[in-house]
Amino acid sequence: MRQRDYRLVGSYGMDLSPTGMLVKAHEPVLTGEPVQVSFRLPLSRAWIAASATIARVLHGRRPGDSPGRCLGLEFDPLDPTLLRRLRSALHNLPPPLPNREPRIDYAASIHLAALS
């Protein structure tokens, strides 16, 4: 929910980490806008409410991006107890699969070629 007008800007969390989350967007928003988020911890009935900032707006144009607009949210500093609970809930879950091919490290390639 956007803080300035309390409009719901997204309702489907696609990825979650201890520092933020990726949300499917319903409304156009700007990078840097403050929002309030609430979500249920994975495999739990416990809910977390936190404030966050829109760190990135993904428009779904790059290969591997989710279709449509998504929002990358960065949590404002979480209460240590909430952060521990979130980390604990995420601990046994597998990490998300990368959507894009890894970047080629050209400097490392040249360094390896020089060594051989």
VMD Tcl script that draws the C-alpha trace (Angstrom):
set ca {
  {0.00 0.00 0.00}
  {1.38 3.38 -1.00}
  {1.83 5.62 2.08}
  {0.79 8.93 0.53}
  {-2.72 7.90 -0.57}
  {-3.15 4.37 0.88}
  {-3.79 2.87 -2.55}
  {-3.03 -0.80 -3.05}
  {-0.15 -0.93 -5.54}
  {0.42 -4.71 -5.52}
  {-0.98 -7.81 -3.92}
  {1.08 -10.77 -5.09}
  {4.56 -11.36 -3.68}
  {6.75 -13.22 -6.15}
  {10.06 -13.36 -4.29}
  {11.05 -12.72 -0.70}
  {14.37 -12.16 1.05}
  {15.38 -10.76 4.44}
  {16.04 -7.37 2.80}
  {13.07 -7.01 0.46}
  {10.59 -8.55 -1.92}
  {9.38 -8.56 -5.51}
  {5.69 -7.73 -5.95}
  {3.41 -7.84 -8.99}
  {2.22 -4.23 -9.52}
  {-1.38 -3.07 -9.96}
  {-0.72 0.66 -10.03}
  {2.02 2.78 -11.62}
  {4.48 3.96 -8.98}
  {7.80 5.75 -8.83}
  {11.13 4.58 -7.55}
  {11.74 5.93 -4.06}
  {8.11 5.97 -2.97}
  {7.48 4.69 0.57}
  {5.02 1.81 0.95}
  {3.59 -0.38 3.70}
  {3.71 -4.15 3.18}
  {2.14 -7.02 5.01}
  {2.74 -10.65 4.14}
  {2.52 -14.07 5.67}
  {5.75 -15.83 6.51}
  {6.36 -18.85 4.27}
  {4.96 -22.11 5.65}
  {3.47 -20.24 8.60}
  {0.32 -18.48 9.76}
  {2.30 -15.54 11.14}
  {2.02 -12.19 9.40}
  {4.63 -9.45 9.16}
  {3.91 -5.77 8.61}
  {6.76 -3.51 7.58}
  {7.55 -0.29 5.80}
  {9.57 -0.39 2.60}
  {10.76 1.76 -0.28}
  {10.29 1.04 -3.96}
  {13.86 0.36 -5.06}
  {13.13 -0.69 -8.63}
  {10.27 -0.84 -11.12}
  {10.55 -3.70 -13.59}
  {8.49 -3.29 -16.74}
  {8.78 -6.86 -18.01}
  {10.69 -5.91 -21.17}
  {13.92 -7.84 -20.64}
  {14.21 -11.54 -21.44}
  {13.55 -13.52 -18.27}
  {11.54 -10.77 -16.56}
  {8.10 -11.64 -15.27}
  {5.38 -10.45 -17.62}
  {3.92 -7.08 -16.68}
  {5.12 -4.52 -14.18}
  {6.75 -5.63 -10.93}
  {8.11 -3.70 -7.98}
  {11.36 -4.38 -6.18}
  {10.81 -3.34 -2.57}
  {13.59 -2.75 -0.06}
  {12.49 -3.12 3.54}
  {13.23 -0.29 5.90}
  {15.26 -1.56 8.88}
  {13.23 -4.36 10.46}
  {12.88 -4.97 14.15}
  {15.57 -7.54 15.07}
  {12.95 -10.02 16.27}
  {11.02 -9.78 12.99}
  {14.22 -10.10 11.00}
  {15.16 -13.27 12.90}
  {11.71 -14.75 12.27}
  {11.91 -13.91 8.57}
  {15.40 -15.39 8.19}
  {14.31 -18.50 10.06}
  {11.25 -18.92 7.81}
  {13.38 -18.55 4.66}
  {16.26 -20.73 5.89}
  {15.00 -24.11 4.68}
  {13.46 -22.86 1.43}
  {15.43 -23.21 -1.81}
  {16.66 -19.97 -3.35}
  {14.76 -18.71 -6.40}
  {16.06 -19.79 -9.77}
  {17.78 -16.97 -11.68}
  {15.72 -15.56 -14.54}
  {18.71 -14.52 -16.62}
  {21.93 -16.10 -17.77}
  {24.91 -15.17 -15.58}
  {27.04 -12.34 -16.90}
  {30.36 -13.20 -18.49}
  {33.31 -12.00 -16.43}
  {35.59 -10.86 -19.25}
  {38.36 -9.69 -16.92}
  {38.55 -13.14 -15.30}
  {38.55 -14.78 -18.76}
  {41.50 -12.64 -19.87}
  {43.30 -13.34 -16.61}
  {42.87 -17.11 -17.08}
  {44.03 -16.88 -20.69}
  {47.15 -14.97 -19.58}
  {47.97 -17.65 -17.02}
  {47.88 -20.48 -19.56}
}
mol new
graphics top color blue
foreach p $ca { graphics top sphere $p radius 0.5 }
foreach p [lrange $ca 0 end-1] q [lrange $ca 1 end] { graphics top cylinder $p $q radius 0.2 }
display resetview
